[in-house]
Amino acid sequence: MNSAASKPAFAPPMAPPRKLRMAFFVFLGVYPLVTLGLMLLLPLTPGWPVPARTAVLVPVIVVAMVWGIIPFIMTRLRRFL
């Protein structure tokens, strides 16, 4: 039997995630990452000004969000949104 015949010709569009729930899940993913990042970074950068520390930490956080946290939320936690 052809498996394509059993699938509908089109999938109904998924509803966009609710912004408040999405923000909550992003917070749950980002907060521990920022906390851990600061705990690791602060001892390695004594005396550095805050903007320099931020310049080191923010790219790590952004990469983790774009390729890790948000895709995880949108795929694995989609049913909770």
Secondary structure, 3 states (H helix, E strand, C coil): CCHHHHCCCCCCCCCCCCHHHHHHHHHHHHHHHHHHHHHHHHHHCCCCCHHHHHHHHHHHHHHHHHHHHHHHHHHHCHHHC
